[in-house]
Amino acid sequence: MQTLVVPLTAQLRTLLNTTTADASWMLTATLLAGAVLTPIAGGPGNIFGQRRMLVISLALLIIRSVPCTP
């Protein structure tokens, strides 16, 4: 999911009416969010179980992705 933005960088430039450098910050934002959220999700994974947290994370990803589909 983090690298999903890479092929879209050129299209984001035209969609957002901005420069390529500014559009590439979208990639930086997704990588930063992943770096921050991984340890945050790891803590409950040690308490409640890694498999349960993986299933919860996957369910959240699917639920949040459904509105984005055309």
Kinemage of the C-alpha trace (Angstrom):
@kinemage 1
@onewidth
@group {chain A} dominant
@subgroup {mainchain}
@vectorlist {calphas} color= white
{ca met a 1} P 0.000 0.000 0.000
{ca gln a 2} L 2.871 2.380 0.694
{ca thr a 3} L 4.272 2.248 -2.819
{ca leu a 4} L 0.847 2.516 -4.443
{ca val a 5} L 1.420 6.263 -4.797
{ca val a 6} L 4.582 5.868 -6.934
{ca pro a 7} L 2.839 5.293 -10.298
{ca leu a 8} L 0.325 8.026 -9.483
{ca thr a 9} L 2.886 10.782 -8.898
{ca ala a 10} L 2.684 12.084 -12.465
{ca gln a 11} L -1.116 12.061 -12.410
{ca leu a 12} L -1.214 13.744 -9.005
{ca arg a 13} L 0.770 16.603 -10.498
{ca thr a 14} L -1.967 17.315 -13.007
{ca leu a 15} L -4.879 16.497 -10.683
{ca leu a 16} L -3.613 18.783 -7.922
{ca asn a 17} L -2.217 21.403 -10.322
{ca thr a 18} L 1.194 21.365 -8.648
{ca thr a 19} L 4.834 20.569 -9.371
{ca thr a 20} L 6.318 17.081 -9.478
{ca ala a 21} L 8.391 17.848 -6.382
{ca asp a 22} L 5.290 18.783 -4.413
{ca ala a 23} L 3.394 15.730 -5.668
{ca ser a 24} L 6.264 13.469 -4.613
{ca trp a 25} L 5.614 14.506 -1.015
{ca met a 26} L 2.598 12.179 -1.191
{ca leu a 27} L 5.027 9.251 -1.340
{ca thr a 28} L 6.946 10.656 1.610
{ca ala a 29} L 3.716 11.049 3.593
{ca thr a 30} L 2.663 7.421 3.028
{ca leu a 31} L 6.116 6.108 3.970
{ca leu a 32} L 6.170 8.279 7.089
{ca ala a 33} L 2.703 7.114 8.115
{ca gly a 34} L 3.804 3.495 7.733
{ca ala a 35} L 6.950 4.096 9.777
{ca val a 36} L 4.935 5.684 12.586
{ca leu a 37} L 1.996 3.272 12.609
{ca thr a 38} L 4.020 0.044 12.492
{ca pro a 39} L 5.357 0.293 16.062
{ca ile a 40} L 2.003 1.622 17.273
{ca ala a 41} L 0.256 -1.485 15.913
{ca gly a 42} L 3.066 -3.691 17.254
{ca gly a 43} L 2.310 -2.863 20.879
{ca pro a 44} L -1.248 -4.228 20.848
{ca gly a 45} L 0.064 -7.113 18.734
{ca asn a 46} L 2.215 -8.222 21.661
{ca ile a 47} L -0.752 -7.996 24.027
{ca phe a 48} L -3.664 -9.332 21.959
{ca gly a 49} L -1.778 -11.514 19.482
{ca gln a 50} L -0.077 -10.817 16.186
{ca arg a 51} L -2.587 -12.709 14.072
{ca arg a 52} L -5.544 -10.831 15.567
{ca met a 53} L -3.881 -7.462 14.944
{ca leu a 54} L -3.028 -8.494 11.379
{ca val a 55} L -6.662 -9.427 10.726
{ca ile a 56} L -7.862 -6.155 12.280
{ca ser a 57} L -5.372 -4.156 10.194
{ca leu a 58} L -6.429 -5.961 7.031
{ca ala a 59} L -10.107 -5.393 7.815
{ca leu a 60} L -9.490 -1.677 8.375
{ca leu a 61} L -7.582 -1.484 5.084
{ca ile a 62} L -10.448 -3.105 3.184
{ca ile a 63} L -13.127 -1.003 4.897
{ca arg a 64} L -11.204 2.222 4.202
{ca ser a 65} L -10.494 1.221 0.581
{ca val a 66} L -14.083 0.436 -0.418
{ca pro a 67} L -15.207 4.098 -0.641
{ca cys a 68} L -12.227 4.823 -2.908
{ca thr a 69} L -13.339 2.401 -5.617
{ca pro a 70} L -15.386 3.834 -8.470
